[in-house]
Amino acid sequence: MTLQRKLSISALALVMVAGTGFTPGRGPSWQLSDTGSTARFRGLAPVSAKVAWAAGSAGTVLRTVDGGRNWASVGPPEAAALQFRDIEAADARHAVALTIGNGTDSRVYATSDGGRTWTETFRNEDPVAFYDCLTFSDRRHGLALSDPVDGKFRILATSDGGRTWRVRPTTGMPDALPGEFAFAASGTCLVSSGRHAWFATGGGATARVFTSHDGGRSWSVTDSSVPSGPSAGIYSLAFRDSRTGLAVGGDYAVPEAAPDGAAVSWSGGRHWTVAKKVPGEYRSGVAWTGRGRTALTVGPTGSDISYDGGFTWRRFDTGSFDAVDCAADGSCWASGEAGRIARLSWR
């Protein structure tokens, strides 16, 4: 091949990725696994580069202990008609998973033997409540979030690793806006770090972020500049520490356009600033990578990366994902429709 021909091919490749911020041969890329499943996985819980859990439609829960080369279907048989939207895992044996829906469709299941057996540890009996997502700040303390009941968001709490749960009083919860709710899109509408917890909303006149500094007993709320509407708002949060946070969202009904769809906070969620360069499309999941100020966000139209703490985002993949999360060892995973699960590779 002539040098001129090589240069022409290189130029063509750069044109093909113009505007995506992706340079061939450099940066991150997703390495897809063969999961053997067609479920949609909105729940994702990576533990390490080898161990990860995913939970999704038709009561499906998958687990890998070899970095995604093999996946075992380990979901509770009695949940086959339910939709898992979140899962949190402490290790290869212990996980807690949430199904969604009005009334008794909202349930929590826990396993301590890698999914061989599950125990239903909570079943919602309130026909109005609808649980969206859950979070654990350590192996014992966890919270789950329901859409408003009698005008206020509802918090469910556990202090024994998900074996038992109690509905928290709503006396410390600000009133919800008309039409306001949380999005059960990626298991990250509610996140926590130590005694701090945050959840994000949409649906109403303003997309807001609620903040707690006492383990979810009392909350304050802040407006954001992320657009809100019947199917729009903040879909996902990620906090690197008690002060540094990311928010992403948009409108899932119009996934190709999301002006002002990403924001950053340096004040623990009290104030939010729209990113200088947003992904520009609907994003349902966001995560810190553990590499300094580097973060990832995903959605049905692609994945983006930020190297400056969420201030600017660049596209690096056009595949569909719903959820993204990174483990303590720095390994990052994504999951989504049609059984898609991938681990991030840095080239």
N, C-alpha and C positions, 0 to 999 in steps of 0.2 A: 504494500500500500504506500502510495506516495505521501510525502510530508504535507502537500497541499490537500490531499484527500483527508488525511487525519485531522488537519485543522478545520476543514469544512464540517466534518462530523462533530467535532468538539463544539464548534459554533452553533450547530443545529441543536445539540443537546442543551446548551445554555439557553437558547431561545425557548425550548420546550418547557423549561422550568422557570422562565422569567416571571417575576411577580410572586413566586412561591417562597423565595428566600432559601431555597434548597440548592446546594452545589453538589453535583454527582461525585460520589466517592468520599464525601466528607460529612460529618455530623451524624445525627441519630437516624436509625431506621427500625421499623417494627419487623420482628421475625415471627411469623404466624405459626401456631401449633395446629396439628391435626387433632381436634378434640373429639371427633366422631359424633358431634351433636349438632342439631339445628336450632337449639334454643337461643333466645336472646338473653345475654348475660349483662344485666345492669348492676349486679352486685359483684364486687371484686375485693379480694383480701389477700394480697401478696405477703408472705412471711419472710421470704428470702429469695435468692436466685434459683433455688431448687423447689421450694414449697410455696404453693399458691392455691387459693380457693376461688371459685366463681359460682354465683347463684343466679338463676334466671327463670324463664317462663316454664310452664308445665311442671312446676315443682322440682326443677333440675338443679342439682348441686354437683359440681365437679371438683376434684382435688388432684394435684400433681405433687409428687415428691422427687421428681427427677428433672426439674427445669422445663417441664412442658413436653417432654418426649412422649410421655404416656399420661393419660387422664382417666381417672376412675369416676364413674357416676355413683355418688354416695348420698343422694337426697333421700329424705324420709318418704316412704311410699304413700303415707296418708296425706301428703301435701301435693300429690300429682295434679290436682285440679287447681292449684293455687299459683300465684305469681310471686316468686322471690324478687325483691328489689334491693336488698342489702345483705351483706355478710361481713362479719368481723372475726378475725382469727388470731389466736395467740401463738399457735404453733401448728405442727402437723396433725395434732390430735384434737385440739380444742377450738371450736368455732360456734358462733351464734348467728343465726340467720333470721331475717324478717320477711314475712309475706305481707302483701298490701291488699287493701280493699275496705269497703264499708263494713261495719259490724264485725262478725266473726271471721271474715276473710283476713283481717289483720291479726297475725299471730307471730310468736317468736319461738324458734326451735333451737335447742342447744345439743351439742355432741362433745364427748370427752374421749372418744375412741376412734377418731379419724373418720367419722360418718358411718361406722357400722351400725350404730344405734343412735336415735335421736329422742329427745324428750321435749314435748310441747310445754314450754314454761310460761307462756302467756297467751290468752285468747281474749280479744277485745269483745266485750258484750254490749258496748254502747253503739247503737245503730248509726249515730251521727259521726262518731270518730273514724278517722282514716289515717293510719300510721304510714309515714313516708320513708323514714330512714333512721338509722341508729348509729351510735358512736361509743367507743370505749376509750377512756383516758389511761387505763391500766388494765391488768387482768381481771380486776374485780368490779370496777366502777364503770357503769355504762348508762346511757340515756337513749330514749327513742322519742321521736317527735310525731305528734298527730296534728292534722289540720284543725282549725278552730272548732271548738265545741262551746256553745253559748257565748260566742264572741271572743274567745281567747284560745290561743294555741295551747295544746296539752302536752305535758312532759311525763314520760314513763321512766322510772329509774330502777337500777339494780346495784347492789353492793356486794354480790356474791358470785360475780362472773356470769350472770344471766340465768341463774337457777331459779330466782324469784324476782318479781317486779312489783312496783307500787306506783300508782298514779299520783303525781305530785299535785298539791293544791295550786290553784291558779291565782292566788292572791298576789304573787310577785310577778305576774305576767301582764305586760301592757295589752290594751285592747287591740284586736285585729281590725284592719280596714275592711270595708265592704268588699267582698269578692276575693279577699287575700287568702293565699294558701301556699304550701311548699310543694316542690316538684320531686316526685319519686323517680328520678331519671338516672341516677348513678350512685345512690347511696351516700352522697356527699352534700346534701342540703343541710345536714347537721354534722358538725365536727367539734373536736375537743382537744385540749392540751392541758393536762393537770386539772386544776380547779376551774379553768376557763373553758367556755363552750360558746359556740356561735351557730345560728341557723339563718337561712336566707329564704326570701319569699318572692312572690310575684302574684299575678292575678288581679291585684287591685290597682289603685291609682298610682302607687309608687312601689318600686322594688326596695325592700328593706332588709337590714341585717340586725338580728337580735343578739345581744351579748350577755353572758352570765359570768360572774367571777366567783361564784360560790357553789359550783357543782350543779348548776341548773335549778337552784331554788328561787332566785330572783333574776329578773332580766331588765335590760334597757334596750331601746331600739333606735336605729339611725336610718334616715333616708339615704338612698344611693341615687346616682345619676344613670344607672342602667335602666333602659326603658322597660316599662311594665304594661301588662294588658291581660286579656282573658287567657292567653297561652304564652305570655312573655314575662320575663323577670330574671332573677338570679337563680340559676340551676345548681351551681356548685360553688363550694368554698374550700380553701386550703390555707392553713396557718402554719408558718414555719416555726413560730414561737408565739409568745403571748401578745406580740405587737404587730407582726408582719403577716399580712393576709392578702389573699387573692380571691376575686369573685369573677365568675364568667356566666354567661347566659345568652339570652336572645329570645327568639320566638320559634318553638319547634314546628309551628304551622308554616313558617317562612324561613326554612333553614339556610337559604342562600344569602340572606342579608341580616346583619345584626349590628347596626350602628351603635357605638358606645357600649358594646357587649362585653367589655372586660374592664375591671377596675382593681385598684390596689389600695391597701391601707397600711399605714405605718403607726397607727395609734390604737391597735387592738380592736379595730372595727368601729371606733367612734366616728371616724371620718373616712370617706372613700373618694379617690381620684380616678377618673376615667383614664385608661391607658393611652399613651401617646399614639401608639399604633396597635389597634385591636385586631383580632383575627378576622373580623369583618363578616363572620358567619356564625350561626348558632353553635354554641359549645355547651355540652352537658356535664363535662368532668374536667377538673383541674387538680394538679398535684405538684408539690415541690419534689425535686429529684434527690435532694441531699447533697448536690454539687453546688455549694455556695448559693448564688442567686438564680440558679437555673430552675425552670419550671416547665411543665407540659400541660397542654389542654387538648381535649378531643371532642369530636362530635360526628354526626353522620356524614359530613362532607369533608372531613380531614382532621389532621393533627397539626398543632403548632408548638413551637418552642420559644421560650424567652430566656435570654442570658443576663437580663438586667432586672430581675425581680418583678417581672410582669409589666414593665413599662412599655416594652415593645415586643411584638410577637411576629414570628416567621413561620410560614407553612413548610412542613417537611414531608407530609404524607397526605394522600387523598383518599385513603380507605376509611370505611365507616367504623367508628367505635362509640360507645356510650360512656364508658367508665375508664378512669386511669388512676393508678395508685403506685406508690413506691415503697419498698420495704426498708427496714433499718440499715441493711447492708448496701443500699443504693440501687438495687435492681428495681426496674420499673416495668409494669405490666399494663395492658389495656384489654378491654373486653367489649363485646357488642353483639350485633345481630348475626343470625345464621351461624351460631357457634364460634364466632371469631374471638380468639384469645391470642395475644401476642406478647412477647417480651422485647424490651428495647435493647438494641445493639448500638454501641458507640463505635463509629468507624474512624 
